[in-house]
Amino acid sequence: MPSIDELHRLACEQFKETYIDPESGYIVLTSLAHLQRGSCCGNACRHCPYGHINVSDRFNPS
């Protein structure tokens, strides 16, 4: 099974905004989708390209 990093890389190479997490079956947004949003949404997203700047300390995975 490909790693999450590999799935994310492949999705981005194909200019996709999402991929399916193989363990949970959930749809995951790629960093490309987040960049289109224009800023951190504060939801501690897995591939946040903004460094989770709007995530409260309580939920910040960094």
C-alpha positions in Angstrom: 0.0 0.0 0.0 1.4 3.4 -0.9 2.2 5.8 1.9 0.2 9.0 2.5 3.1 11.0 1.3 3.3 9.0 -1.9 -0.4 9.3 -2.5 -0.2 13.1 -1.9 2.8 13.5 -4.2 1.1 11.5 -7.0 -2.2 13.5 -6.7 -0.3 16.8 -6.8 1.7 15.6 -9.9 -1.7 14.9 -11.6 -3.0 18.4 -10.5 -5.7 16.7 -8.4 -7.2 18.5 -5.4 -8.0 15.3 -3.4 -7.1 11.7 -2.9 -8.6 8.9 -0.8 -7.0 7.9 2.5 -6.6 4.2 2.1 -7.0 3.5 5.8 -10.1 5.6 6.5 -11.6 5.9 3.1 -12.0 9.7 3.7 -11.3 12.2 1.0 -8.2 14.3 1.8 -7.4 17.7 0.3 -4.0 18.1 -1.3 -1.8 21.2 -0.8 -3.0 22.3 -4.2 -6.6 22.6 -3.0 -5.4 24.5 0.0 -3.4 26.9 -2.1 -6.5 27.7 -4.1 -8.3 28.6 -0.9 -5.7 31.3 -0.3 -5.1 31.0 3.5 -5.1 28.6 6.4 -8.7 27.6 7.4 -7.7 26.7 10.9 -8.9 23.1 10.7 -5.4 21.5 11.1 -5.5 20.0 7.6 -3.0 17.2 6.8 -1.3 19.0 3.9 -1.7 22.6 5.0 0.9 24.7 3.0 0.4 27.6 5.4 2.1 26.0 8.4 -1.2 25.8 10.3 -1.0 29.5 11.2 -4.7 29.8 12.1 -4.9 26.6 14.1 -5.2 27.0 17.8 -2.4 25.6 19.9 -4.8 23.0 21.2 -5.2 21.4 17.8 -1.9 22.3 16.1 -0.2 19.1 14.9 3.1 20.9 14.3 
